[in-house]
Amino acid sequence: MIFDTRVCELGEGAFWHPLRRQVFWFDILGKKLHSVEDGAPRTWSFVELVSAAGWVSRDVLLIAGERDLFLFDLETEEIETVAELEADDPGTRSNDGRADRQGGFWIGTMGKRGGDDPRRGSIWRWYRGEMRRIFTELTIPNSICFAPDGTRAYFSDTVTQRIQTVALDGDGWPVGQPEVFVDLSAEGLYPDGAVVDADGNVWNAQWGAGRVACYGPDGRFLKAVPIGASQTSCPVFGGEGLATLFCTTAREGMDAAALAADPEAGKTFAVQGFGPGLPEPQVIL
């Protein structure tokens, strides 16, 4: 069902704030952060592209912007830069990101022209005062999420049609080389945002397919949940018992005919009775 009718050009970065008990999501190209508070829509606007966030406290988020990671107070709207993010390259922006189980924050960057900027992207990790580039030569980094015990991360480069996995050490840094977790190329599917549930299953929004697909910890396909817009972009579990699957969508790149055939494109959806999910970890500065 439709959870929120505000249309995002490029919905992304959905996460559930466990203290505020609110779902937040971004419209990257609209430079907006959305939520629903006390039953009413609430929006924060920015001067730069914003794409993902983690929670630091009840009122303060760590947000990935076009040029930096910054702290943002939801009530005062004060901003404080924490670390630069490819600030010397105006042709890139942040994309998918999520907090890890150790309290770090992973964020992907990509060329602003998407697939027309091949291998221009990276994945970075912020952890206890350090900003480190951990993967390079990606085109559209996505699917960043983490196993329940924090020993494994997942990510994708959407254009490759593969979700990868990599082992993590006790501090959450990658160990060894990534391996293929799920190869979607034979099905013609493109992995976008992802989240892990309490059983360690990976739920992946698949761009253009109008669905969120669930894969077991061994990579085996388990089920797919249809979403009422084709360009599904980022899922997250929230609500009572973390049993509601929220998913953002997009209308980016759609012409008039495509929009007529996909009238709910860009809206945010919610489907109950799945999961349960895991609480979003607190980002440790």
C-alpha positions as CSV (number, residue, x, y, z in Angstrom):
1,M,0.0,0.0,0.0
2,I,1.1,3.6,-0.4
3,F,2.5,4.9,2.8
4,D,3.3,8.5,1.7
5,T,2.1,10.3,-1.5
6,R,4.9,12.8,-1.7
7,V,6.6,12.1,-5.0
8,C,10.4,11.7,-5.0
9,E,12.4,12.1,-8.1
10,L,14.8,9.6,-6.6
11,G,13.7,8.1,-3.3
12,E,16.6,6.6,-1.3
13,G,18.2,6.1,2.1
14,A,15.2,4.8,4.0
15,F,15.9,4.1,7.7
16,W,13.9,3.7,10.9
17,H,14.9,5.8,13.9
18,P,14.4,3.6,16.9
19,L,14.1,6.5,19.4
20,R,11.8,8.7,17.5
21,R,9.9,5.7,16.0
22,Q,9.8,7.3,12.6
23,V,10.8,6.3,9.2
24,F,13.0,8.7,7.3
25,W,13.9,8.8,3.6
26,F,15.5,11.1,1.1
27,D,14.7,12.5,-2.3
28,I,18.2,12.8,-3.6
29,L,17.5,14.9,-6.6
30,G,14.9,16.9,-4.8
31,K,17.5,17.7,-2.0
32,K,15.0,16.7,0.6
33,L,14.6,14.6,3.7
34,H,11.1,13.3,4.4
35,S,9.4,11.7,7.4
36,V,5.9,11.4,9.0
37,E,5.7,12.8,12.5
38,D,2.6,12.4,14.7
39,G,0.6,11.4,11.6
40,A,1.6,14.4,9.6
41,P,4.2,14.8,6.8
42,R,7.4,16.6,7.6
43,T,10.1,17.7,5.2
44,W,13.6,19.2,5.5
45,S,15.1,20.9,2.5
46,F,18.9,21.3,1.8
47,V,21.0,23.3,-0.6
48,E,22.9,20.1,-1.8
49,L,22.1,16.6,-2.8
50,V,21.5,14.4,0.2
51,S,21.1,10.6,0.1
52,A,21.5,8.6,3.4
53,A,21.8,8.9,7.1
54,G,22.3,7.2,10.4
55,W,21.1,8.3,13.9
56,V,23.5,9.8,16.5
57,S,20.9,10.8,19.1
58,R,17.2,11.4,19.2
59,D,17.4,14.7,17.4
60,V,20.8,14.5,15.5
61,L,21.5,12.6,12.3
62,L,24.7,12.0,10.4
63,I,23.8,12.8,6.8
64,A,25.7,12.0,3.7
65,G,25.6,15.0,1.4
66,E,27.1,15.9,-2.0
67,R,30.5,17.0,-0.5
68,D,30.6,15.8,3.1
69,L,29.2,13.9,6.0
70,F,27.5,16.3,8.4
71,L,25.5,16.4,11.6
72,F,22.0,17.7,11.3
73,D,19.7,18.6,14.2
74,L,16.1,17.8,13.2
75,E,14.7,20.4,15.5
76,T,17.1,23.4,15.2
77,E,18.3,22.4,11.6
78,E,21.8,23.3,12.6
79,I,24.5,21.7,10.5
80,E,28.1,20.7,11.4
81,T,30.5,19.1,8.9
82,V,32.1,15.9,10.2
83,A,34.2,14.8,7.3
84,E,34.7,15.7,3.6
85,L,33.4,13.3,1.0
86,E,35.1,13.8,-2.4
87,A,34.7,17.6,-1.9
88,D,37.4,18.1,-4.6
89,D,35.3,16.4,-7.2
90,P,32.1,18.3,-8.1
91,G,31.1,15.6,-10.6
92,T,30.3,13.0,-7.9
93,R,27.7,12.7,-5.2
94,S,26.8,10.4,-2.4
95,N,24.3,7.5,-2.9
96,D,23.3,4.5,-0.8
97,G,24.5,4.2,2.8
98,R,23.8,2.7,6.1
99,A,25.2,2.4,9.7
100,D,27.0,-0.9,10.5
101,R,26.7,-3.0,13.7
102,Q,29.9,-1.5,15.1
103,G,28.6,2.1,15.0
104,G,30.4,3.0,11.7
105,F,28.7,4.5,8.7
106,W,29.2,3.3,5.1
107,I,28.4,5.5,2.2
108,G,28.8,5.1,-1.6
109,T,29.7,7.8,-4.1
110,M,29.1,7.9,-7.8
111,G,29.3,10.1,-10.8
112,K,26.3,12.5,-11.2
113,R,25.7,11.0,-14.6
114,G,25.1,7.6,-13.2
115,G,25.8,4.8,-15.7
116,D,27.4,7.4,-18.0
117,D,30.1,7.9,-15.4
118,P,31.5,4.3,-15.2
119,R,33.9,3.3,-12.4
120,R,33.9,6.8,-10.9
121,G,32.3,5.7,-7.6
122,S,33.6,4.4,-4.3
123,I,32.4,3.2,-0.9
124,W,33.7,5.0,2.1
125,R,33.5,4.2,5.8
126,W,33.4,6.6,8.7
127,Y,34.3,5.1,12.0
128,R,35.3,6.8,15.3
129,G,36.9,9.9,13.6
130,E,38.4,8.1,10.6
131,M,37.1,8.4,7.0
132,R,38.5,5.7,4.8
133,R,37.9,4.7,1.2
134,I,37.3,0.9,1.2
135,F,36.2,0.1,-2.4
136,T,36.9,1.9,-5.6
137,E,36.0,1.8,-9.3
138,L,32.3,1.3,-8.8
139,T,29.7,2.9,-11.0
140,I,26.5,2.9,-8.9
141,P,27.2,1.6,-5.3
142,N,24.1,0.2,-3.6
143,S,22.7,-2.6,-1.4
144,I,24.9,-1.6,1.7
145,C,23.7,-3.6,4.7
146,F,25.1,-5.8,7.4
147,A,24.7,-9.3,8.9
148,P,23.1,-9.3,12.4
149,D,26.3,-10.2,14.1
150,G,28.4,-7.6,12.3
151,T,30.8,-10.1,10.8
152,R,29.7,-9.6,7.2
153,A,28.7,-6.7,4.9
154,Y,26.8,-6.7,1.6
155,F,27.0,-4.2,-1.2
156,S,26.5,-4.0,-5.0
157,D,27.5,-2.1,-8.0
158,T,24.1,-2.0,-9.6
159,V,25.3,-2.1,-13.2
160,T,27.1,-5.4,-12.6
161,Q,23.8,-7.0,-11.5
162,R,25.5,-8.7,-8.6
163,I,25.3,-8.3,-4.8
164,Q,28.6,-8.9,-3.2
165,T,29.6,-9.8,0.4
166,V,32.8,-9.3,2.4
167,A,33.9,-10.4,5.8
168,L,34.5,-7.8,8.5
169,D,36.9,-7.7,11.5
170,G,35.9,-6.8,15.0
171,D,36.0,-3.1,14.3
172,G,33.9,-3.5,11.2
173,W,36.6,-3.0,8.6
174,P,36.6,-5.3,5.5
175,V,38.9,-8.3,5.5
176,G,39.9,-10.0,2.3
177,Q,38.3,-9.7,-1.1
178,P,34.5,-9.4,-1.7
179,E,32.7,-12.5,-3.1
180,V,29.5,-12.8,-5.2
181,F,26.5,-13.3,-2.9
182,V,23.8,-13.2,-5.5
183,D,24.2,-13.0,-9.3
184,L,21.0,-11.4,-10.8
185,S,22.3,-11.1,-14.4
186,A,20.5,-14.2,-15.7
187,E,17.2,-12.8,-14.5
188,G,17.9,-9.3,-15.9
189,L,17.6,-7.7,-12.4
190,Y,19.4,-4.7,-11.0
191,P,20.1,-4.5,-7.3
192,D,19.4,-1.2,-5.5
193,G,19.1,-0.6,-1.8
194,A,19.0,-3.4,0.7
195,V,18.4,-4.2,4.4
196,V,19.0,-7.3,6.6
197,D,16.3,-8.8,8.8
198,A,16.7,-10.5,12.3
199,D,17.2,-13.9,10.6
200,G,20.1,-12.6,8.5
201,N,18.0,-12.5,5.3
202,V,18.9,-9.8,2.8
203,W,16.0,-7.8,1.4
204,N,16.9,-6.1,-1.9
205,A,15.0,-3.5,-3.8
206,Q,15.4,-4.2,-7.5
207,W,15.3,-1.2,-9.8
208,G,12.8,-1.5,-12.6
209,A,11.3,-4.7,-11.3
210,G,8.7,-3.3,-8.9
211,R,9.7,-5.6,-6.1
212,V,11.8,-6.2,-3.0
213,A,13.3,-9.7,-3.1
214,C,14.5,-11.7,-0.1
215,Y,17.6,-13.9,-0.1
216,G,18.7,-16.2,2.7
217,P,22.1,-15.9,4.3
218,D,23.4,-18.5,1.8
219,G,22.2,-16.4,-1.1
220,R,19.2,-18.6,-1.9
221,F,16.1,-16.8,-3.2
222,L,13.2,-17.0,-0.7
223,K,10.4,-14.7,-1.8
224,A,9.6,-11.4,-3.5
225,V,7.2,-8.7,-2.3
226,P,5.6,-6.6,-5.1
227,I,5.7,-2.9,-4.7
228,G,3.3,-0.6,-6.6
229,A,5.9,1.3,-8.6
230,S,8.6,-0.1,-10.9
231,Q,11.7,1.8,-9.8
232,T,12.0,0.4,-6.3
233,S,15.1,1.9,-4.6
234,C,15.5,1.3,-0.8
235,P,13.7,-0.9,1.7
236,V,13.8,-0.8,5.5
237,F,11.9,-2.4,8.4
238,G,10.1,-0.3,10.9
239,G,6.8,0.2,12.8
240,E,5.5,-2.0,15.6
241,G,7.8,-4.9,16.1
242,L,9.9,-3.8,13.1
243,A,7.4,-5.9,11.0
244,T,6.5,-3.3,8.3
245,L,8.6,-3.2,5.1
246,F,8.9,0.3,3.9
247,C,10.3,1.0,0.4
248,T,11.1,4.1,-1.5
249,T,10.7,4.5,-5.3
250,A,11.7,6.9,-8.0
251,R,10.5,8.5,-11.2
252,E,14.0,9.5,-12.4
253,G,14.4,9.1,-16.2
254,M,10.8,8.4,-16.9
255,D,9.1,10.1,-19.8
256,A,5.4,11.0,-20.0
257,A,4.4,7.6,-21.4
258,A,6.3,5.8,-18.7
259,L,4.8,7.9,-16.0
260,A,1.3,7.3,-17.4
261,A,2.0,3.5,-17.2
262,D,3.5,3.8,-13.7
263,P,1.3,6.5,-11.9
264,E,2.6,5.8,-8.4
265,A,6.2,6.2,-9.3
266,G,8.2,8.1,-6.7
267,K,5.8,7.5,-3.8
268,T,6.8,5.5,-0.7
269,F,5.2,2.2,0.1
270,A,4.6,0.1,3.2
271,V,3.8,-3.6,3.4
272,Q,3.0,-5.2,6.8
273,G,3.7,-8.7,8.1
274,F,7.3,-9.2,7.0
275,G,10.6,-9.3,8.9
276,P,11.0,-8.7,11.7
277,G,13.9,-6.3,11.0
278,L,16.7,-5.2,13.2
279,P,17.1,-1.9,15.1
280,E,19.2,0.6,13.1
281,P,22.5,0.9,14.9
282,Q,23.6,4.2,16.5
283,V,26.4,5.9,14.7
284,I,29.4,6.5,17.1
285,L,31.3,9.7,16.3
